Amino acid sequence: MKFSKYFLSIFALILIFSFSLLAQEKEKMTKDEWEAEMARLNTQKVSLTTEITTLNTDINNLKGQTIQSYDDCMNELYTMLGTTKGDVDNYRTAVNELSGKIGRKEGPKADRLKDLNALKMNKISALPEFFDKVQNQMQKDLDSWVEEPTVKNYSVVKGDCLWRIAQKPEHYGNGFAWPIIYQANRDQIKNADLIYPDQTFKIPNLTEEEKSKYEKLKMNYKPAPVQ
């Protein structure tokens, strides 16, 4: 009813405005032109009346419908996918964890790619909450990730020792990680205290477990008191 009054008011204003214009142009218009304009306005009136009737019908139909709650709608969607709210919650956790690992560049990159492909294959990824992030955004982040070589080469110079090599910022930034270099180059190092200029050592990347291990050693180290 409110819509009807609204459209009728608009139509009345249109008619008043139109008749005002007609009155101003009356002396300039011929009888045929005036009749043609009246016919156009009557056609417009019929069209607007039909539109009001259609809108009132739609309103009455909506009043008779029961709108589902958000939870009911989501549960119906989960049923269509053959999943449950618990599955979706677990999937959300997995997406957030992998997104964090990719953002922090926790390698190896190949493993993160496998993890992402597994998430993409899950039918839950079709839900609007996840689709763009899993299928597009995380893939772009992974593609832009330039992975460092798994092994670097380093040429020993005079004054070097394994501790100092490991302590270099471009290597580990932590002298306590020197055993990694020692183990990777046992074919050249017979005694960890004896290395020589021009030897070329392999400097492998630390795993997350190794980083944590040697960082704890570094944090807990207390120098002996000076005598």
N, C-alpha and C positions, 0 to 999 in steps of 0.2 A: 504494500500500500504506500509506503514511504517513497519507494522508487517511482510509483505511478505519479504521485504528486510532484515529485522532483522533475520528471520528464515533461509533465503537463505544464509546469511553470515555465520551463525552458521554451517549450513550444509556444506558449502564450507570448513570451517576450519576443520570440522570432516573428510571430504574426504581427505584433504591435509595431516592431521595427520595420517589418516589410511594408505594412500598410502606410506607415509614416513616409517611407521612401516613395511609395506609390502616389501618395497625396502630393508630394513635392514634384513628382515627375508627371503628374496627371495631364498637365497641359501639353507635355511633350510627347506622351504616349498615344498611340491610336487605340481604337476600341479593340482591334484584334490583338494588339500587343498586351493590352490590359487583361484580356480574357486568357491569353496564353500564360501570363504570369500567375493568374489566379489558379489555373489548372495545375501549374507546377507546385504551388504551395499546397494545394489539396492533396496532391500525390505524396508530398513530403509528410503531410499530416497522417495519411494512411500508413506510411512506412514507419513513422515514429510510434503510432498506436500499436502496430503489429509487434514492434520491438519491445514495447512496455508489456504486452501480453506474454511474450516469450520469457522475459525476465521474471515476471510474477510466477510463471509456471515453474521456472528453475528454482526460485526461492522456496516455493511450496514443496518441491521435491526434496530439497536439501533439509528442510525442517523435519521431514519424515525419516531421515537417515540417522543412524547411530555411528558416530565417529569413534574409531578405535583409539585406544590409548597408545602412546609411543612404545611402551614395553610390549604390548600385544603385536604391534606392527613389526617390531624387531624380531620377536619370537617367531612370527610367521615367516619372516625373511630367512631366519636361521634354519627353519624347517625345510624351506625350499632348497637351501644349499646342503641340507643333510648334515648340519652341524649344531652345536649348542653354544650357549653364552659362555660357558667355561672354556670351550675350544677357542672362541674368539678372544677371550681375555688372555689366554696363553699365547695366541698368535700375536696379539698386540705387544706383549712383553718381548717376544722374540724379535719383532720388527724394531722395537726401541733399542734393544741390546745390539743388534747388528748395525743399526744406524750409528750408534755410538762408536763401535769398533771401526767402521769405515771412516767416520769423522776423525778419529784419533790415529788412523792408519796403522791399526794393529794387524800386522801381517801374519803369515804370508798372504798376499793379495789373492792368490789362487784359491785359498781356503775361503776367503770372504765371498768370492764369486760363486763358489759352490753353495755357500749358505744362502746367498741372495736368490740363486736359481731355484733352490728348494722352496723358498718363500713364494716365489712367482708361481710355482707349480701347484701350490695349495689353493683350493677353490675359494678359501676365505679372502684371498687377495682381490676377488671381484667386488667385495663390499666397497662402497664409496669412500669409507674412512681410510682404506688402505691402497686402493687401486693406483692413484697417481704417485704416491710415495714409493710403493714397492716396484711398480712397473717402469717408472720414469725417473723420479728424483734420485733414489738411491743408486740406480744404474749410472746416472750422470756423475754422481759423486765418485763412484768406483772407477769410471772411465778417466776422470781427471786425476786420479791417484797415480803419481809417478813413483814407482817402487824403487828403492835404492838397491844396488847390486847386493846379492847375498854374501859376496866375498870381495874384499878390497885387497890390493897388494901394497905393501909398504917396504921401502928400501931402508935398511938400517944405516944410521949415520953414527959417527964417533960420539961417544957419551951416552948412547941409548942403553936402556935396559928394558926388560919386559914390562915392568911397572910403569915406566915413563911412556912407553908406546901405548899401553892400555889407557893411560891417563889423558892422552891427547883428545881434545874436544871432537876432532873429526873421526875418532875411533869410539871409545866408550865413555870418555870423560870420568873414568873411575879406575884407579890403579889396581884395585882389588880384583879386577876382572882379568888380570894377566894370565891366569891358568888357561883361559880359553885360547889365547894366542900360542901358548906353550903346547897344548894338546894338538892344535891344528898344524903345527910345524915340527912335530917330533922327528921327522926325517932329517931336519937340519940342526935341531937343538938337542945336543947330548946332555948338556948341563944348563939348567934354567938361569944360572948366574953368568954363563959365558955365551954371549952373542957377539957377532963381528960386523964391522961396516961392510956394506954392499951385499949382505945377505938380504934376500927378498922373502918376506913373510906374508902368509895369507892372514887377513884379519876378518874372520867371519862375523856376521851380525849376531847379536845376542838374542836369544828367545825371551819372551816375556818372563818366563820363570827365572832365567839367568839374570835378567835385569833386576828383578825383585831381590834375588839372593844377594847379589853383589852390592846393591844399594843399601840393604840392611847391614852388611858388613861395614860399609863406609860410614853409615850413620852411627853405628855402635862403637866405632874405633875411638879409643882414647890414647893419645900419645903418652909414652912413658915420661914421667916427670924428669926435668933436667936436674942433674946432680950439681 
